[in-house]
């Protein structure tokens, strides 16, 4: 290997790194030459080898160049943040990994990875109209996270991007697109207006934590809406001439046939936003005004949420943890579409030691990708249904089976048999409440005695919007008013202080007064009283009464409790629990 001459500064760096004790000076010099031979930086080479942590390396750099080391960055004032993001392209900031540590009318300090190529920072300082600057040192992750967050906040809105189309007289050239490589949306510098519009819609949707994007055609224009915390909000309108190009762009991203405009299509794609992977499920259908598209956004980097963070009361969370450790039985989760059923199932599964159990799932689609689970995707086009997939799974020696949805009699029957033969089965099912779930199984053709002997619990849930913590404000309400709304006198006695909470509306919650959602739950645990009620009658009301009499607290109780503790509002209770589930 050819040896390269070390500068005095780099020799000092090697000597300083040797003091950590991981590598000798001789070994570090060898790795220095190896890095040069591979045309890699010394830092990148050592980190890739795992010879040293990035923080230790950067602290050594700061020490030898006599610059401060920082492991967190203060938030810039919005006007200075805007000035930087407008003057310095994101690709330039990411390439050289630098960002303002201090930036005001009198002072400019850059936080950097590499303090030596000062010409880069001189150029940036000139762009910011500063004559001088100083440096501090940090890690790549700290700087890169801050860059992504800042440029995300300052990226153009979908409304601004849509205005470009208003001024474009001829949109015919936008009808066809090529499939692009996946890149971070914040890095995109597309010149084509329709690409810019689509990227802006996606960026804004991710930033606003939207669950869905709706592209809805009308006679004169196309309306783009985001579903945020379960409620649709209009974000922009697109001129009629831009509808086909916009939908075509979506279809190309999802690998759909852009020439087929008269049939429903489903597909999926993936985007990267600020370093985070977002899976997108795409559905298009023909309507009288053109194709309608809905995009479901699934943040894969979010991870599995613990049960208690879903909003479960402590007693329900503890009972669920016990239930998922059973060797067999069926646990069902019910609720409307978009109520977080799959999230609850995965949160429960996460309490099982996957190293000791063979956990397999069949879903349509797979929403959370877990490394140590065997996950199967339903594909009815090639004959992979829930029922057929479940039969195949039973030959894989599973301990725990998760079924995305129990939607037909055949799937329900196989699940029952799997439970009877010593498997723990978890699934979702569509009913209004926990008591109605067991009756639904009977209606699907399952004998009552099989239901009572296999189903161990039913979890019913809804999602309600949380009061925004940034604009949360108290208000007074009479106890009589709450009693008329259905609050129990016992609950009011123990938790009502005369004050409730609501959000006044601020920029963080888009003036809605709500930010985020939380689950409300009821857990039906199978017992002798409920079994008697099921065997005696197929009336959901009788089953519910038996469950309530033996200790079940209904969804209404849970949401009322969350209203009294300031987590949600009376309006949300009325909208979600009363309106959706009827009499609770």
Secondary structure as GFF3:
##gff-version 3
##sequence-region A 1 584
A	DSSP	alpha_helix	8	18	.	.	.	ID=ss1
A	DSSP	alpha_helix	25	37	.	.	.	ID=ss2
A	DSSP	alpha_helix	42	49	.	.	.	ID=ss3
A	DSSP	alpha_helix	54	64	.	.	.	ID=ss4
A	DSSP	alpha_helix	78	87	.	.	.	ID=ss5
A	DSSP	alpha_helix	90	96	.	.	.	ID=ss6
A	DSSP	beta_strand	98	103	.	.	.	ID=ss7
A	DSSP	beta_strand	108	112	.	.	.	ID=ss8
A	DSSP	alpha_helix	118	127	.	.	.	ID=ss9
A	DSSP	beta_strand	134	137	.	.	.	ID=ss10
A	DSSP	alpha_helix	140	153	.	.	.	ID=ss11
A	DSSP	alpha_helix	158	166	.	.	.	ID=ss12
A	DSSP	three_ten_helix	172	174	.	.	.	ID=ss13
A	DSSP	three_ten_helix	185	187	.	.	.	ID=ss14
A	DSSP	alpha_helix	193	207	.	.	.	ID=ss15
A	DSSP	beta_strand	212	217	.	.	.	ID=ss16
A	DSSP	beta_strand	221	228	.	.	.	ID=ss17
A	DSSP	beta_strand	231	239	.	.	.	ID=ss18
A	DSSP	three_ten_helix	240	242	.	.	.	ID=ss19
A	DSSP	alpha_helix	243	253	.	.	.	ID=ss20
A	DSSP	beta_strand	265	273	.	.	.	ID=ss21
A	DSSP	beta_strand	276	287	.	.	.	ID=ss22
A	DSSP	beta_strand	290	299	.	.	.	ID=ss23
A	DSSP	three_ten_helix	300	302	.	.	.	ID=ss24
A	DSSP	three_ten_helix	307	310	.	.	.	ID=ss25
A	DSSP	alpha_helix	314	323	.	.	.	ID=ss26
A	DSSP	beta_strand	329	334	.	.	.	ID=ss27
A	DSSP	alpha_helix	341	349	.	.	.	ID=ss28
A	DSSP	beta_strand	359	363	.	.	.	ID=ss29
A	DSSP	beta_strand	374	377	.	.	.	ID=ss30
A	DSSP	three_ten_helix	380	382	.	.	.	ID=ss31
A	DSSP	alpha_helix	386	393	.	.	.	ID=ss32
A	DSSP	three_ten_helix	394	396	.	.	.	ID=ss33
A	DSSP	beta_strand	400	403	.	.	.	ID=ss34
A	DSSP	alpha_helix	409	420	.	.	.	ID=ss35
A	DSSP	beta_strand	424	429	.	.	.	ID=ss36
A	DSSP	alpha_helix	434	443	.	.	.	ID=ss37
A	DSSP	alpha_helix	448	454	.	.	.	ID=ss38
A	DSSP	beta_strand	455	467	.	.	.	ID=ss39
A	DSSP	beta_strand	472	476	.	.	.	ID=ss40
A	DSSP	alpha_helix	479	484	.	.	.	ID=ss41
A	DSSP	alpha_helix	489	495	.	.	.	ID=ss42
A	DSSP	beta_strand	499	503	.	.	.	ID=ss43
A	DSSP	three_ten_helix	507	509	.	.	.	ID=ss44
A	DSSP	beta_strand	514	525	.	.	.	ID=ss45
A	DSSP	alpha_helix	528	536	.	.	.	ID=ss46
A	DSSP	alpha_helix	540	549	.	.	.	ID=ss47
A	DSSP	alpha_helix	555	564	.	.	.	ID=ss48
A	DSSP	alpha_helix	570	572	.	.	.	ID=ss49
A	DSSP	pi_helix	573	578	.	.	.	ID=ss50
A	DSSP	alpha_helix	579	581	.	.	.	ID=ss51
###
